[in-house]
Amino acid sequence: MENLPESKNEGSESEEKRIAAIIKSKGLEDQEARDAYIAWCSEQEEASDRAADRALASIEYEHKRALIYFWAGFMEEAVIAFMDAIQIAEGEGRYKLSQKMAEEMDRLKTERDLGQPDS
């Protein structure tokens, strides 16, 4: 059974949390936030293109984008990125991974609705 994509190293998650913090404090329209996000996206897209399993790398990229948006407090954008990841997983026949992503999205939405911290 496939698991949710995980960061290859802790530094990667801290970079995503740093970008989320910039977006949260400055907003999506801020130039610094937009530049940091676009640079991160470009790096992730290039890494996905070079990956041996490009589909899984694309799913991981969308999953990370969803988490950035969630951590930044932009739930609508997070749901869209989660749905992109789910759609790619389903298109690749990775239904268990797709189901786990949907469950994670629902869990995060519930935590946000209940005001619980993300962990």
All heavy atoms as an XYZ file, in Angstrom:
949
protein
N       0.839     -1.174      0.000
C       0.000      0.000      0.000
C       0.889      1.243      0.000
O       1.859      1.324      0.728
C      -0.904     -0.014      1.230
C      -1.717      1.225      1.353
S      -2.716      1.470      2.857
C      -3.131     -0.115      3.423
N       0.541      2.200     -0.867
C       1.315      3.426     -0.926
C       0.928      4.350      0.210
O      -0.225      4.439      0.600
C       1.049      4.151     -2.250
C       1.989      3.747     -3.332
C       1.785      4.567     -4.578
O       0.683      4.501     -5.146
O       2.732      5.246     -4.973
N       1.921      5.041      0.716
C       1.681      6.021      1.767
C       1.642      7.404      1.161
O       2.064      7.613      0.027
C       2.782      5.946      2.825
C       2.687      4.672      3.637
O       1.589      4.239      3.992
N       3.819      4.071      3.925
N       1.182      8.349      1.962
C       1.213      9.733      1.524
C       2.637     10.130      1.234
O       3.568      9.693      1.912
C       0.655     10.650      2.617
C      -0.839     10.596      2.835
C      -1.210     11.425      4.051
C      -1.582     11.091      1.631
N       2.839     10.976      0.238
C       4.191     11.443     -0.030
C       4.743     12.159      1.193
O       4.032     12.882      1.887
C       3.996     12.422     -1.193
C       2.699     12.047     -1.808
C       1.857     11.501     -0.691
N       6.002     11.922      1.453
C       6.661     12.581      2.582
C       7.874     13.322      2.068
O       8.471     12.929      1.081
C       7.107     11.548      3.619
C       5.953     10.851      4.278
C       6.403      9.829      5.298
O       7.596      9.824      5.652
O       5.567      9.043      5.739
N       8.230     14.372      2.752
C       9.418     15.115      2.386
C      10.629     14.211      2.507
O      10.714     13.380      3.400
C       9.591     16.329      3.304
O       8.511     17.205      3.128
N      11.571     14.402      1.607
C      12.776     13.583      1.620
C      13.662     13.911      2.809
O      14.432     13.111      3.261
C      13.575     13.790      0.323
C      12.780     13.445     -0.921
C      12.579     11.964     -1.048
C      11.916     11.585     -2.343
N      10.540     11.285     -2.307
N      13.545     15.156      3.309
C      14.340     15.546      4.470
C      13.605     16.625      5.236
O      12.687     17.255      4.736
C      15.734     16.024      4.033
C      15.655     17.202      3.082
O      15.000     18.193      3.368
N      16.313     17.102      1.949
N      14.021     16.820      6.467
C      13.347     17.796      7.325
C      13.529     19.209      6.804
O      12.682     20.059      7.002
C      13.869     17.676      8.752
C      13.427     16.406      9.440
C      13.934     16.300     10.860
O      14.274     17.346     11.444
O      13.999     15.179     11.369
N      14.632     19.482      6.132
C      14.874     20.813      5.588
C      13.821     21.222      4.591
O      13.458     22.377      4.489
N      13.320     20.255      3.841
C      12.287     20.533      2.862
C      11.018     21.032      3.543
O      10.447     22.035      3.133
C      11.992     19.270      2.051
O      10.934     19.486      1.168
N      10.575     20.347      4.602
C       9.369     20.785      5.302
C       9.571     22.146      5.942
O       8.669     22.973      5.934
C       8.932     19.766      6.346
C       7.626     20.176      6.995
C       7.078     19.158      7.959
O       6.672     18.080      7.512
O       7.060     19.472      9.162
N      10.773     22.400      6.466
C      10.991     23.704      7.092
C      10.946     24.810      6.041
O      10.484     25.914      6.319
C      12.304     23.728      7.877
O      13.412     23.606      7.024
N      11.382     24.527      4.829
C      11.287     25.508      3.744
C       9.829     25.780      3.402
O       9.423     26.925      3.221
C      12.054     25.021      2.509
C      11.951     25.928      1.314
C      12.616     27.288      1.478
O      13.310     27.513      2.479
O      12.426     28.141      0.590
N       9.034     24.742      3.362
C       7.617     24.908      3.082
C       6.926     25.691      4.202
O       6.094     26.556      3.935
C       6.969     23.536      2.878
C       7.436     22.881      1.590
C       7.695     21.397      1.696
O       7.161     20.739      2.598
O       8.455     20.893      0.852
N       7.293     25.409      5.430
C       6.710     26.160      6.551
C       7.165     27.613      6.536
O       6.397     28.508      6.893
C       7.045     25.482      7.877
C       6.225     24.215      8.074
C       6.279     23.694      9.474
C       5.308     22.522      9.597
N       5.149     22.048     10.945
N       8.399     27.863      6.110
C       8.898     29.247      5.995
C       8.082     30.010      4.960
O       7.649     31.141      5.199
C      10.382     29.244      5.609
C      10.999     30.645      5.527
C      12.408     30.614      4.956
N      12.422     30.327      3.536
C      12.179     31.228      2.583
N      11.874     32.476      2.897
N      12.217     30.889      1.314
N       7.826     29.388      3.819
C       7.032     30.037      2.772
C       5.605     30.259      3.260
O       5.028     31.325      3.042
C       7.074     29.207      1.478
C       8.496     29.242      0.904
C       6.068     29.709      0.456
C       8.768     28.239     -0.178
N       5.053     29.272      3.944
C       3.700     29.421      4.496
C       3.641     30.585      5.478
O       2.670     31.359      5.477
C       3.254     28.129      5.171
N       4.676     30.731      6.303
C       4.702     31.825      7.276
C       4.756     33.182      6.579
O       4.092     34.136      7.012
C       5.897     31.661      8.222
N       5.515     33.279      5.493
C       5.578     34.535      4.730
C       4.212     34.847      4.141
O       3.720     35.982      4.241
C       6.647     34.455      3.615
C       8.047     34.376      4.213
C       6.545     35.656      2.673
C       9.140     34.038      3.210
N       3.591     33.843      3.530
C       2.270     34.047      2.926
C       1.248     34.423      3.996
O       0.432     35.325      3.792
C       1.826     32.791      2.154
C       2.735     32.568      0.934
C       0.366     32.901      1.723
C       2.526     31.238      0.241
N       1.320     33.756      5.145
C       0.365     34.041      6.216
C       0.521     35.467      6.731
O      -0.473     36.155      6.990
C       0.557     33.047      7.362
C      -0.470     33.174      8.454
C      -0.323     32.055      9.471
C      -1.481     32.074     10.436
N      -1.528     30.855     11.240
N       1.752     35.915      6.872
C       1.967     37.250      7.440
C       1.768     38.372      6.426
O       1.338     39.463      6.796
C       3.358     37.353      8.059
O       4.357     37.337      7.064
N       2.039     38.105      5.152
C       1.999     39.177      4.155
C       0.859     39.069      3.159
O       0.537     40.038      2.489
C       3.328     39.223      3.400
C       4.502     39.547      4.310
C       5.778     39.658      3.535
C       6.918     40.027      4.446
N       7.205     41.447      4.426
N       0.291     37.868      3.050
C      -0.792     37.671      2.093
C      -0.291     37.165      0.756
O       0.893     37.277      0.431
N      -1.210     36.615     -0.015
C      -0.860     36.031     -1.306
C      -0.456     37.065     -2.356
O       0.249     36.741     -3.303
C      -2.040     35.215     -1.850
C      -2.339     33.905     -1.144
C      -3.663     33.325     -1.632
C      -1.212     32.917     -1.365
N      -0.913     38.300     -2.181
C      -0.639     39.334     -3.177
C       0.684     40.062     -2.942
O       1.145     40.788     -3.814
C      -1.790     40.352     -3.201
C      -3.133     39.727     -3.535
C      -3.139     38.994     -4.876
O      -2.544     39.514     -5.846
O      -3.733     37.911     -4.936
N       1.301     39.861     -1.793
C       2.562     40.521     -1.479
C       3.671     40.018     -2.405
O       3.784     38.821     -2.661
C       2.935     40.243     -0.016
C       4.270     40.846      0.354
O       4.312     42.069      0.582
O       5.270     40.088      0.380
N       4.499     40.938     -2.888
C       5.564     40.587     -3.836
C       6.570     39.600     -3.236
O       6.964     38.634     -3.886
C       6.289     41.845     -4.317
C       7.272     41.573     -5.446
C       6.579     41.117     -6.723
O       5.568     41.669     -7.123
N       7.123     40.086     -7.355
N       6.996     39.815     -2.001
C       7.956     38.903     -1.367
C       7.357     37.504     -1.231
O       8.023     36.501     -1.525
C       8.370     39.413      0.014
C       9.337     38.493      0.724
C       9.646     38.903      2.154
O       9.198     39.976      2.601
O      10.335     38.124      2.829
N       6.104     37.440     -0.806
C       5.432     36.146     -0.651
C       5.291     35.467     -2.009
O       5.573     34.267     -2.145
C       4.069     36.331      0.006
N       4.863     36.210     -2.990
C       4.680     35.661     -4.332
C       6.013     35.170     -4.908
O       6.093     34.083     -5.475
C       4.045     36.713     -5.245
C       3.552     36.164     -6.543
C       2.713     37.127     -7.368
N       3.167     38.488     -7.333
C       2.459     39.513     -6.846
N       1.262     39.313     -6.352
N       2.943     40.728     -6.849
N       7.090     35.965     -4.742
C       8.407     35.569     -5.255
C       8.906     34.288     -4.587
O       9.435     33.396     -5.256
C       9.427     36.688     -5.052
C       9.198     37.876     -5.972
O       8.399     37.766     -6.934
O       9.821     38.929     -5.719
N       8.747     34.186     -3.261
C       9.194     32.993     -2.535
C       8.403     31.776     -2.989
O       8.975     30.698     -3.222
C       9.045     33.202     -1.030
N       7.103     31.945     -3.143
C       6.246     30.839     -3.550
C       6.565     30.396     -4.982
O       6.695     29.204     -5.257
C       4.778     31.251     -3.416
C       3.818     30.182     -3.844
C       3.629     29.046     -3.057
C       3.106     30.274     -5.030
C       2.752     28.047     -3.440
C       2.233     29.289     -5.427
C       2.057     28.184     -4.635
O       1.199     27.195     -5.027
N       6.722     31.348     -5.884
C       7.023     31.014     -7.284
C       8.376     30.324     -7.395
O       8.518     29.338     -8.137
C       6.950     32.274     -8.175
C       5.484     32.725     -8.309
C       7.562     32.021     -9.549
C       5.307     34.084     -8.959
N       9.366     30.791     -6.656
C      10.690     30.152     -6.678
C      10.595     28.721     -6.170
O      11.177     27.796     -6.758
C      11.686     30.962     -5.851
N       9.862     28.521     -5.092
C       9.681     27.178     -4.546
C       8.967     26.282     -5.551
O       9.382     25.142     -5.781
C       8.903     27.244     -3.233
C       8.637     25.894     -2.648
C       9.468     25.169     -1.839
C       7.476     25.086     -2.854
N       8.889     23.957     -1.527
C       7.667     23.880     -2.147
C       6.303     25.254     -3.568
C       6.725     22.866     -2.126
C       5.359     24.232     -3.553
C       5.579     23.061     -2.830
N       7.902     26.790     -6.166
C       7.155     26.010     -7.158
C       8.053     25.609     -8.326
O       8.010     24.451     -8.778
C       5.954     26.798     -7.685
S       4.577     26.941     -6.539
N       8.868     26.537     -8.799
C       9.773     26.239     -9.918
C      10.745     25.126     -9.559
O      10.974     24.201    -10.358
C      10.546     27.488    -10.336
O       9.675     28.447    -10.865
N      11.317     25.204     -8.356
C      12.234     24.148     -7.904
C      11.519     22.800     -7.831
O      12.074     21.775     -8.246
C      12.799     24.489     -6.524
C      13.776     25.630     -6.503
C      14.191     26.022     -5.089
O      13.939     25.232     -4.139
O      14.754     27.103     -4.935
N      10.312     22.801     -7.285
C       9.559     21.554     -7.141
C       9.173     20.967     -8.502
O       9.235     19.755     -8.701
C       8.305     21.784     -6.291
C       8.592     22.157     -4.862
C       9.354     21.075     -4.122
O       8.976     19.915     -4.138
N      10.444     21.454     -3.485
N       8.790     21.834     -9.433
C       8.412     21.357    -10.765
C       9.616     20.766    -11.491
O       9.503     19.726    -12.148
C       7.787     22.490    -11.566
C       6.401     22.858    -11.065
C       5.859     24.155    -11.642
O       6.586     24.835    -12.410
O       4.710     24.494    -11.322
N      10.769     21.408    -11.360
C      11.990     20.877    -11.977
C      12.349     19.523    -11.362
O      12.726     18.595    -12.085
C      13.143     21.860    -11.811
C      13.008     23.097    -12.669
C      14.077     24.145    -12.371
O      15.094     23.825    -11.719
O      13.879     25.297    -12.808
N      12.242     19.412    -10.052
C      12.532     18.138     -9.383
C      11.552     17.062     -9.835
O      11.951     15.907    -10.048
C      12.480     18.317     -7.866
N      10.294     17.414     -9.999
C       9.290     16.455    -10.470
C       9.620     15.959    -11.874
O       9.480     14.778    -12.174
C       7.891     17.083    -10.474
O       7.459     17.346     -9.166
N      10.067     16.881    -12.725
C      10.415     16.510    -14.099
C      11.596     15.544    -14.155
O      11.694     14.728    -15.066
C      10.722     17.750    -14.929
C       9.476     18.570    -15.242
O       8.356     18.029    -15.122
O       9.630     19.751    -15.610
N      12.506     15.638    -13.181
C      13.694     14.780    -13.153
C      13.462     13.456    -12.412
O      14.296     12.557    -12.484
C      14.858     15.505    -12.476
C      15.406     16.681    -13.252
C      16.683     17.217    -12.607
N      16.566     17.486    -11.185
C      16.204     18.637    -10.636
N      15.889     19.657    -11.407
N      16.141     18.785     -9.326
N      12.368     13.351    -11.710
C      12.117     12.180    -10.858
C      11.893     10.915    -11.685
O      11.341     10.967    -12.794
C      10.904     12.432     -9.971
N      12.319      9.793    -11.125
C      12.101      8.499    -11.782
C      10.601      8.196    -11.875
O      10.123      7.697    -12.886
C      12.828      7.401    -11.020
N       9.857      8.506    -10.824
C       8.406      8.316    -10.801
C       7.777      9.712    -10.846
O       7.460     10.315     -9.821
C       7.989      7.551     -9.538
C       6.521      7.174     -9.530
O       5.736      7.782    -10.281
O       6.161      6.267     -8.753
N       7.612     10.220    -12.060
C       7.129     11.596    -12.232
C       5.722     11.784    -11.685
O       5.402     12.847    -11.149
C       7.202     11.996    -13.695
C       8.657     12.116    -14.178
C       8.752     12.444    -15.625
N       8.295     13.804    -15.849
C       8.156     14.327    -17.060
N       8.417     13.624    -18.129
N       7.728     15.577    -17.194
N       4.889     10.773    -11.807
C       3.522     10.901    -11.293
C       3.532     11.057     -9.780
O       2.861     11.951     -9.237
C       2.682      9.694    -11.702
N       4.306     10.229     -9.092
C       4.379     10.335     -7.641
C       4.999     11.672     -7.232
O       4.545     12.302     -6.275
C       5.171      9.170     -7.042
C       5.204      9.117     -5.516
C       3.801      9.021     -4.926
C       6.065      7.943     -5.045
N       5.997     12.129     -7.978
C       6.617     13.424     -7.680
C       5.601     14.556     -7.862
O       5.581     15.509     -7.079
C       7.834     13.644     -8.563
N       4.747     14.447     -8.862
C       3.707     15.462     -9.070
C       2.677     15.440     -7.945
O       2.223     16.492     -7.496
C       3.001     15.239    -10.414
O       3.884     15.474    -11.478
N       2.331     14.246     -7.493
C       1.405     14.123     -6.366
C       2.033     14.758     -5.124
O       1.375     15.511     -4.393
C       1.053     12.642     -6.113
C       0.259     12.078     -7.297
C       0.273     12.476     -4.805
C       0.158     10.565     -7.316
N       3.307     14.468     -4.890
C       4.008     15.032     -3.733
C       4.052     16.560     -3.812
O       3.826     17.249     -2.814
C       5.419     14.463     -3.651
C       6.180     14.950     -2.438
C       7.549     14.322     -2.317
O       8.266     14.213     -3.333
O       7.907     13.947     -1.193
N       4.310     17.091     -4.999
C       4.339     18.538     -5.197
C       2.986     19.171     -4.838
O       2.930     20.157     -4.088
C       4.729     18.843     -6.646
C       4.479     20.258     -7.097
C       5.118     21.333     -6.487
C       3.616     20.522     -8.152
C       4.890     22.632     -6.916
C       3.390     21.812     -8.591
C       4.026     22.861     -7.967
O       3.801     24.146     -8.386
N       1.906     18.606     -5.348
C       0.581     19.156     -5.055
C       0.244     19.011     -3.573
O      -0.377     19.903     -2.984
C      -0.486     18.482     -5.922
C      -0.352     18.762     -7.403
C      -0.473     20.230     -7.774
O      -1.041     21.035     -7.004
O       0.003     20.582     -8.865
N       0.667     17.910     -2.968
C       0.453     17.693     -1.530
C       1.174     18.779     -0.730
O       0.607     19.371      0.199
C       0.942     16.289     -1.158
C       0.798     15.953      0.281
N       1.874     15.772      1.110
C      -0.305     15.763      1.055
C       1.444     15.488      2.323
N       0.128     15.476      2.320
N       2.411     19.062     -1.076
C       3.174     20.098     -0.378
C       2.535     21.470     -0.581
O       2.484     22.276      0.351
C       4.617     20.113     -0.873
C       5.430     18.923     -0.435
C       6.819     19.000     -1.049
C       7.683     17.834     -0.698
N       9.005     17.929     -1.346
N       2.062     21.743     -1.805
C       1.376     23.022     -2.053
C       0.152     23.142     -1.161
O      -0.110     24.207     -0.594
C       0.939     23.132     -3.523
C       1.980     23.617     -4.455
C       1.500     23.909     -5.878
N       0.180     23.464     -6.245
C      -0.848     24.285     -6.494
N      -0.712     25.585     -6.386
N      -2.012     23.787     -6.853
N      -0.593     22.053     -1.038
C      -1.784     22.056     -0.182
C      -1.411     22.379      1.256
O      -2.084     23.184      1.918
C      -2.498     20.708     -0.270
N      -0.331     21.770      1.739
C       0.093     22.032      3.115
C       0.551     23.471      3.298
O       0.250     24.091      4.326
C       1.191     21.047      3.522
C       0.736     19.591      3.649
C       1.939     18.690      3.924
C      -0.329     19.429      4.714
N       1.263     24.013      2.340
C       1.679     25.421      2.424
C       0.451     26.310      2.571
O       0.384     27.172      3.450
C       2.521     25.843      1.206
C       3.921     25.228      1.294
C       2.614     27.366      1.090
C       4.773     25.416      0.045
N      -0.526     26.106      1.705
C      -1.740     26.914      1.782
C      -2.465     26.702      3.108
O      -2.947     27.662      3.717
C      -2.681     26.590      0.621
C      -2.275     27.214     -0.693
C      -2.184     26.453     -1.851
C      -2.006     28.572     -0.791
C      -1.840     27.023     -3.059
C      -1.655     29.155     -2.000
C      -1.579     28.373     -3.132
O      -1.236     28.942     -4.324
N      -2.548     25.456      3.555
C      -3.221     25.180      4.830
C      -2.509     25.894      5.965
O      -3.145     26.583      6.772
C      -3.286     23.674      5.088
C      -3.897     23.345      6.418
C      -5.267     23.398      6.599
C      -3.097     23.020      7.498
C      -5.837     23.125      7.838
C      -3.658     22.740      8.738
C      -5.028     22.796      8.909
N      -1.183     25.731      6.063
C      -0.420     26.373      7.135
C      -0.531     27.895      7.074
O      -0.468     28.562      8.099
C       1.042     25.955      7.080
C       1.286     24.513      7.403
C       0.580     23.728      8.279
C       2.310     23.678      6.873
N       1.109     22.457      8.307
C       2.167     22.398      7.464
C       3.339     23.884      5.948
C       3.017     21.339      7.160
C       4.177     22.817      5.642
C       4.015     21.563      6.252
N      -0.702     28.430      5.867
C      -0.824     29.877      5.705
C      -2.243     30.375      5.992
O      -2.479     31.581      6.072
C      -0.416     30.293      4.293
N      -3.191     29.442      6.145
C      -4.556     29.827      6.465
C      -5.456     30.027      5.258
O      -6.536     30.608      5.374
N      -5.052     29.537      4.096
C      -5.840     29.683      2.870
C      -6.454     28.326      2.520
O      -5.925     27.571      1.709
C      -4.968     30.210      1.725
C      -4.549     31.634      1.925
C      -3.383     31.946      2.611
C      -5.334     32.672      1.450
C      -2.999     33.257      2.817
C      -4.967     33.992      1.652
C      -3.798     34.284      2.342
N      -7.580     28.027      3.157
C      -8.170     26.696      3.036
C      -8.701     26.423      1.640
O      -8.570     25.295      1.146
C      -9.279     26.522      4.083
C      -9.631     25.095      4.322
S      -8.198     24.200      4.976
C      -8.630     22.557      4.528
N      -9.289     27.393      0.989
C      -9.820     27.160     -0.361
C      -8.700     26.738     -1.316
O      -8.849     25.776     -2.076
C     -10.519     28.414     -0.886
C     -11.153     28.216     -2.248
C     -11.933     29.433     -2.723
O     -12.360     30.246     -1.894
O     -12.106     29.544     -3.942
N      -7.583     27.438     -1.256
C      -6.440     27.098     -2.099
C      -5.867     25.734     -1.717
O      -5.429     24.960     -2.576
C      -5.360     28.177     -2.012
C      -5.738     29.487     -2.672
C      -6.616     30.405     -1.816
O      -7.036     30.002     -0.701
O      -6.893     31.525     -2.272
N      -5.865     25.428     -0.406
C      -5.379     24.128      0.055
C      -6.244     23.005     -0.513
O      -5.720     21.990     -0.988
C      -5.364     24.069      1.583
N      -7.559     23.182     -0.480
C      -8.467     22.153     -1.005
C      -8.234     21.960     -2.501
O      -8.201     20.823     -2.991
C      -9.937     22.516     -0.703
C     -10.898     21.617     -1.478
C     -10.200     22.425      0.793
N      -8.035     23.047     -3.227
C      -7.782     22.937     -4.672
C      -6.505     22.134     -4.931
O      -6.486     21.244     -5.791
C      -7.707     24.332     -5.323
C      -9.100     24.984     -5.319
C      -7.148     24.250     -6.750
C      -9.102     26.463     -5.664
N      -5.442     22.414     -4.182
C      -4.193     21.676     -4.361
C      -4.361     20.210     -3.962
O      -3.834     19.314     -4.631
C      -3.062     22.338     -3.571
N      -5.085     19.952     -2.873
C      -5.366     18.568     -2.494
C      -6.133     17.864     -3.613
O      -5.835     16.717     -3.960
C      -6.178     18.486     -1.200
C      -5.361     18.309      0.040
C      -5.362     19.292      1.023
C      -4.607     17.166      0.257
C      -4.614     19.133      2.188
C      -3.864     16.993      1.412
C      -3.867     17.985      2.380
N      -7.125     18.527     -4.176
C      -7.912     17.923     -5.249
C      -7.042     17.645     -6.473
O      -7.224     16.621     -7.148
C      -9.108     18.806     -5.610
C     -10.135     18.943     -4.486
S     -10.752     17.369     -3.853
C     -11.571     16.726     -5.292
N      -6.097     18.526     -6.768
C      -5.165     18.271     -7.871
C      -4.354     17.009     -7.602
O      -4.170     16.172     -8.489
C      -4.227     19.461     -8.080
C      -4.920     20.686     -8.654
O      -6.044     20.553     -9.195
O      -4.330     21.780     -8.566
N      -3.860     16.862     -6.369
C      -3.081     15.667     -5.996
C      -3.945     14.414     -6.101
O      -3.493     13.382     -6.618
C      -2.526     15.820     -4.583
N      -5.170     14.505     -5.634
C      -6.089     13.361     -5.684
C      -6.383     12.976     -7.130
O      -6.378     11.792     -7.487
C      -7.382     13.687     -4.903
C      -7.068     13.752     -3.401
C      -8.490     12.683     -5.211
C      -8.166     14.385     -2.562
N      -6.597     13.971     -7.970
C      -6.892     13.714     -9.383
C      -5.709     13.027    -10.070
O      -5.899     12.080    -10.839
C      -7.241     15.015    -10.092
C      -7.640     14.831    -11.531
C      -8.065     16.130    -12.183
O      -7.797     17.213    -11.685
N      -8.725     16.030    -13.313
N      -4.499     13.477     -9.802
C      -3.316     12.841    -10.390
C      -3.214     11.397     -9.903
O      -2.976     10.479    -10.699
C      -2.033     13.621    -10.046
C      -2.061     15.010    -10.687
C      -0.789     12.854    -10.522
C      -0.994     15.963    -10.152
N      -3.388     11.193     -8.591
C      -3.295      9.841     -8.026
C      -4.332      8.917     -8.670
O      -4.010      7.787     -9.056
C      -3.468      9.888     -6.512
N      -5.554      9.385     -8.794
C      -6.597      8.555     -9.396
C      -6.298      8.285    -10.867
O      -6.509      7.178    -11.357
C      -7.960      9.205     -9.224
C      -8.442      9.138     -7.795
C      -9.781      9.803     -7.564
O     -10.311     10.479     -8.486
O     -10.306      9.669     -6.445
N      -5.799      9.295    -11.575
C      -5.447      9.123    -12.983
C      -4.340      8.104    -13.191
O      -4.257      7.464    -14.247
N      -3.512      7.935    -12.188
C      -2.413      6.968    -12.244
C      -2.800      5.621    -11.638
O      -1.961      4.729    -11.518
C      -1.195      7.518    -11.509
C      -0.548      8.708    -12.193
C       0.043      8.339    -13.547
O       0.689      7.276    -13.655
O      -0.142      9.120    -14.503
N      -4.066      5.485    -11.232
C      -4.528      4.228    -10.652
C      -4.048      3.999     -9.228
O      -4.084      2.877     -8.730
N      -3.634      5.053     -8.563
C      -3.152      4.945     -7.182
C      -4.298      5.328     -6.248
O      -4.276      6.361     -5.585
C      -1.937      5.842     -7.003
C      -0.762      5.329     -7.809
C       0.420      6.236     -7.770
N       1.583      5.509     -8.276
C       2.748      6.071     -8.500
N       2.944      7.343     -8.237
N       3.736      5.347     -8.970
N      -5.285      4.444     -6.198
C      -6.526      4.741     -5.503
C      -6.370      4.800     -3.987
O      -7.014      5.620     -3.334
C      -7.619      3.752     -5.914
C      -7.884      3.813     -7.402
C      -7.480      2.782     -8.245
C      -8.484      4.932     -7.968
C      -7.700      2.863     -9.613
C      -8.703      5.018     -9.330
C      -8.303      3.983    -10.154
O      -8.502      4.073    -11.510
N      -5.520      3.944     -3.428
C      -5.313      3.989     -1.981
C      -4.622      5.288     -1.584
O      -4.967      5.886     -0.560
C      -4.505      2.776     -1.517
C      -5.301      1.493     -1.594
C      -4.518      0.304     -1.118
C      -5.374     -0.941     -1.244
N      -4.666     -2.146     -0.869
N      -3.680      5.735     -2.382
C      -3.016      7.013     -2.121
C      -4.020      8.158     -2.250
O      -4.051      9.069     -1.421
C      -1.833      7.211     -3.069
C      -1.027      8.486     -2.916
C      -0.473      8.629     -1.500
C       0.107      8.523     -3.932
N      -4.852      8.081     -3.263
C      -5.896      9.089     -3.455
C      -6.818      9.148     -2.240
O      -7.152     10.232     -1.749
C      -6.698      8.738     -4.710
O      -7.851      9.516     -4.795
N      -7.200      7.983     -1.731
C      -8.084      7.923     -0.570
C      -7.400      8.527      0.663
O      -8.018      9.269      1.428
C      -8.492      6.483     -0.293
C      -9.442      6.332      0.869
C      -9.838      4.885      1.121
O      -9.408      3.974      0.427
N     -10.670      4.691      2.121
N      -6.116      8.219      0.856
C      -5.391      8.769      2.007
C      -5.290     10.293      1.909
O      -5.394     10.994      2.915
C      -3.997      8.153      2.116
C      -4.021      6.740      2.643
C      -2.621      6.225      2.836
C      -2.662      4.849      3.465
N      -1.339      4.423      3.897
N      -5.091     10.806      0.702
C      -5.021     12.258      0.526
C      -6.373     12.903      0.864
O      -6.413     13.932      1.530
C      -4.637     12.596     -0.921
C      -3.264     12.115     -1.304
S      -1.992     13.134     -0.624
C      -1.752     14.188     -1.994
N      -7.453     12.279      0.416
C      -8.792     12.801      0.716
C      -9.043     12.788      2.222
O      -9.606     13.740      2.777
C      -9.849     11.993     -0.023
N      -8.610     11.710      2.882
C      -8.779     11.626      4.334
C      -7.959     12.693      5.048
O      -8.434     13.302      6.020
C      -8.383     10.229      4.822
C      -9.369      9.154      4.410
C      -8.851      7.737      4.638
O      -7.705      7.562      5.122
O      -9.601      6.796      4.309
N      -6.731     12.930      4.581
C      -5.916     13.976      5.202
C      -6.558     15.350      5.008
O      -6.613     16.158      5.934
C      -4.492     13.982      4.647
C      -3.642     15.062      5.305
C      -2.234     15.164      4.770
O      -1.959     14.696      3.650
O      -1.399     15.743      5.485
N      -7.057     15.608      3.807
C      -7.718     16.880      3.533
C      -8.911     17.061      4.475
O      -9.073     18.129      5.080
C      -8.177     16.937      2.077
C      -8.904     18.215      1.719
S      -9.418     18.298     -0.014
C     -10.600     16.944     -0.097
N      -9.719     16.031      4.623
C     -10.885     16.114      5.516
C     -10.464     16.343      6.965
O     -11.077     17.127      7.687
C     -11.737     14.852      5.407
C     -12.469     14.750      4.081
O     -12.601     15.780      3.376
O     -12.902     13.633      3.735
N      -9.391     15.651      7.389
C      -8.896     15.810      8.761
C      -8.424     17.248      9.000
O      -8.756     17.857     10.017
C      -7.744     14.838      9.031
C      -7.184     14.931     10.448
C      -5.978     14.016     10.656
N      -4.883     14.246      9.744
C      -3.989     15.240      9.875
N      -4.081     16.099     10.871
N      -3.004     15.378      9.005
N      -7.693     17.802      8.056
C      -7.197     19.170      8.217
C      -8.350     20.177      8.224
O      -8.338     21.128      9.010
C      -6.187     19.510      7.120
C      -4.862     18.754      7.197
C      -4.008     19.047      5.965
C      -4.099     19.073      8.470
N      -9.340     19.957      7.369
C     -10.505     20.842      7.359
C     -11.237     20.772      8.690
O     -11.659     21.796      9.232
C     -11.441     20.484      6.207
C     -10.930     20.923      4.864
C     -11.700     20.384      3.673
C     -13.177     20.406      3.755
N     -13.833     19.899      2.535
N     -11.376     19.582      9.238
C     -12.046     19.402     10.526
C     -11.264     20.088     11.638
O     -11.846     20.782     12.479
C     -12.233     17.906     10.837
O     -13.039     17.327      9.806
C     -12.900     17.694     12.184
N      -9.949     19.901     11.652
C      -9.119     20.558     12.666
C      -9.265     22.076     12.592
O      -9.396     22.743     13.612
C      -7.642     20.186     12.484
C      -7.310     18.784     12.930
C      -5.858     18.432     12.708
O      -5.063     19.300     12.275
O      -5.505     17.265     12.956
N      -9.258     22.591     11.382
C      -9.412     24.036     11.219
C     -10.774     24.488     11.712
O     -10.897     25.479     12.436
C      -9.235     24.426      9.752
C      -9.245     25.939      9.564
C      -9.919     26.436      8.357
N     -11.176     25.757      8.103
C     -11.854     25.920      7.017
N     -11.454     26.724      6.094
N     -12.996     25.285      6.839
N     -11.816     23.735     11.348
C     -13.176     24.093     11.769
C     -13.346     24.034     13.279
O     -14.109     24.801     13.848
C     -14.194     23.173     11.105
C     -14.288     23.412      9.602
O     -13.789     24.459      9.119
O     -14.838     22.545      8.897
N     -12.618     23.123     13.925
C     -12.705     22.990     15.376
C     -11.717     23.901     16.097
O     -11.709     23.941     17.325
C     -12.454     21.530     15.787
C     -13.489     20.523     15.304
C     -13.058     19.107     15.670
C     -14.861     20.825     15.888
N     -10.864     24.571     15.332
C      -9.884     25.472     15.939
C      -8.727     24.764     16.587
O      -8.046     25.334     17.441
N      -8.480     23.505     16.201
C      -7.363     22.754     16.761
C      -6.099     23.058     15.970
O      -6.161     23.281     14.763
C      -7.649     21.250     16.708
C      -8.838     20.854     17.513
C      -9.166     19.370     17.342
O      -8.578     18.687     16.550
N     -10.142     18.916     18.110
N      -4.960     23.045     16.620
C      -3.722     23.306     15.911
C      -3.389     22.161     14.980
O      -3.710     21.009     15.255
C      -2.669     23.412     17.034
C      -3.256     22.637     18.158
C      -4.747     22.783     18.037
N      -2.748     22.511     13.831
C      -2.253     21.440     12.960
C      -0.985     20.884     13.569
O      -0.264     21.567     14.237
C      -2.002     21.958     11.536
C      -0.994     23.079     11.491
O      -1.325     24.151     12.036
O       0.097     22.902     10.932
N      -0.759     19.582     13.388
C       0.416     18.970     13.998
C       1.400     18.485     12.984
O       1.209     18.516     11.851
C       0.013     17.808     14.878
O      -1.016     17.041     14.329
